[in-house]
């Protein structure tokens, strides 16, 4: 159920990307899970809840003429939630931010869905130290599924670690 729900989140992000919108602040707090579905498209019958992606307040339109406004106003500023930021985003250079930034955040969300913890321990770290960790250290090993002894599928591990690559 978690993977099917995550697939819906990815579909929503892909929909935004196809329309030239980069979210830039994907995190669990910006995703609502709706257990009760008002739709009759068959998904609710499968038991997979609907999801809604919220808070496009940091989103950026990727069209060249509109992106220039964002670049001019955001240069050198770090915006978003640090534990879910990609290395290029935490460096604060808006020229490096594109759809792959959202893919990285999706990787952090998937990691957290599977393990109930973040890939990096950033608690009580300064912004500079957190940025260094995100940019330089490998994520913690996935280990086992949430609280169990069952190892994660090799393909799933590959997907998570590919999304968490340091280079976009």
C-alpha positions in Angstrom: 0.0 0.0 0.0 2.9 2.4 0.8 4.5 1.8 -2.6 1.2 2.3 -4.4 0.6 5.5 -2.5 4.1 6.7 -3.3 3.5 6.0 -6.9 0.5 8.4 -6.8 2.7 11.0 -5.2 5.2 10.5 -8.1 2.4 10.8 -10.6 1.4 14.1 -9.1 5.0 15.5 -9.2 5.4 14.2 -12.8 2.2 16.1 -13.7 3.6 19.3 -12.3 6.9 18.7 -14.1 5.2 18.2 -17.4 3.7 21.6 -17.0 7.0 23.2 -16.2 6.6 23.5 -12.4 9.2 22.4 -9.9 7.9 22.1 -6.4 11.2 22.6 -4.4 9.7 21.8 -1.0 8.4 18.2 -1.2 8.1 16.6 2.2 5.5 14.5 4.1 4.0 17.6 5.7 3.1 18.8 2.1 1.3 15.6 1.2 -2.2 14.8 2.4 -3.4 11.2 2.3 -7.2 10.9 1.8 -8.5 7.6 3.1 -12.0 8.4 1.9 -12.2 8.9 -1.9 -15.0 10.7 -3.6 -13.8 9.5 -7.0 -15.2 6.5 -8.7 -12.2 5.6 -10.9 -11.5 2.3 -9.2 -8.5 3.4 -7.1 -10.6 3.6 -3.9 -11.8 0.1 -4.5 -8.2 -1.1 -4.4 -7.7 0.3 -1.0 -5.0 2.8 -2.0 -5.8 6.2 -0.6 -5.8 9.3 -2.8 -3.0 11.8 -2.2 -2.8 15.6 -2.7 0.4 17.5 -3.0 0.2 20.9 -1.2 2.2 24.1 -0.7 3.5 25.1 -4.1 4.7 28.4 -2.4 8.3 27.7 -3.3 7.5 26.3 -6.7 9.2 27.7 -9.7 8.0 27.8 -13.3 10.7 26.6 -15.6 9.9 28.7 -18.6 13.0 30.8 -19.5 11.3 34.2 -19.2 9.7 33.4 -15.9 12.7 31.6 -14.4 14.8 34.7 -14.7 12.6 36.5 -12.2 13.0 33.6 -9.8 16.8 33.5 -10.3 17.1 37.2 -9.6 15.1 37.1 -6.4 16.3 33.8 -5.0 20.0 33.9 -5.7 22.1 32.8 -2.7 19.0 32.0 -0.6 18.2 28.5 0.7 14.5 27.8 0.6 12.8 24.6 1.6 13.0 22.0 4.4 16.7 21.0 4.9 16.2 17.3 5.5 14.4 16.9 2.2 16.7 19.2 0.1 18.9 17.9 -2.6 22.7 18.8 -2.6 22.2 21.4 -5.3 19.3 23.0 -3.5 21.1 23.2 -0.1 24.0 24.9 -1.8 21.6 27.8 -2.6 22.3 28.1 -6.3 19.0 28.4 -8.1 20.7 27.8 -11.5 21.3 24.2 -10.5 17.7 23.5 -9.4 15.5 21.6 -11.8 13.1 18.7 -11.8 15.8 16.4 -10.5 15.7 18.4 -7.2 12.2 17.1 -6.7 13.3 13.5 -7.6 15.9 13.8 -4.8 13.2 14.9 -2.3 11.0 12.0 -3.5 13.9 9.7 -2.7 14.1 11.1 0.9 10.3 10.6 1.3 10.5 7.0 0.0 13.4 6.3 2.3 11.4 7.6 5.2 8.3 5.7 4.2 10.3 2.5 4.2 12.4 2.9 7.3 10.5 5.6 9.4 13.7 7.6 9.6 15.6 10.1 7.4 18.7 9.1 5.4 20.8 11.7 7.3 21.0 12.6 11.0 20.6 16.4 10.9 19.1 17.0 14.4 20.9 19.8 16.2 23.2 20.5 13.3 23.9 24.0 12.0 22.8 24.8 8.5 26.4 24.6 7.3 27.0 21.2 8.9 23.7 19.9 7.5 24.6 21.1 4.0 28.0 19.4 4.3 26.4 16.2 5.3 23.8 16.3 2.5 26.4 17.2 -0.1 29.2 14.8 1.0 28.1 11.9 3.1 26.3 8.8 1.8 22.8 8.2 3.2 22.5 5.7 6.0 22.0 2.1 5.0 18.4 1.1 4.5 18.5 -2.0 6.6 15.1 -3.6 7.1 11.6 -2.6 6.5 9.9 -0.5 9.2 10.4 -2.3 12.4 10.6 -5.8 10.8 13.3 -8.2 9.9 12.5 -8.4 6.2 15.2 -7.0 3.9 14.2 -4.6 1.2 13.9 -5.7 -2.4 17.2 -5.1 -4.3 15.3 -3.1 -7.0 13.7 -0.9 -4.4 17.1 -0.2 -2.8 18.5 0.8 -6.2 15.6 3.2 -6.8 16.1 4.9 -3.4 19.8 5.3 -3.7 19.6 6.4 -7.3 17.2 9.2 -6.2 19.6 10.2 -3.4 22.6 10.5 -5.7 24.8 13.5 -4.9 25.1 14.5 -8.6 21.8 15.3 -10.3 
